[in-house]
Amino acid sequence: MIEVKHRLFELVQEKEKALGRRLSFSDIAKGSNVSVKLVTRWLDPDVPTTRFDAHVISGFCHYFNCDISDLLYLERVEQ
């Protein structure tokens, strides 16, 4: 089986390093034009992200100045 995964945590770390400061969930939400709750869900390591809405992906890609392939990837998982 193949699952869609994301690299949001890594993108946050890269942006924090470039800015020289921590990003709050609110910063990410405002910059991406999504809710803080959605950012929180995507960054919660205990809850797998299973919904990938176009406006969310577009918002994250805009905020992090990245391509979709920098945010999302496919991973083969054993069942």
PyMOL commands that set and color helices and strands:
alter all, ss='L'
color gray80, all
select helices_A, chain A and resi 8-19+25-32+36-43+54-63+68-71
alter helices_A, ss='H'
color red, helices_A
select strands_A, chain A and resi 2-6+72-76
alter strands_A, ss='S'
color yellow, strands_A
deselect
rebuild
show_as cartoon
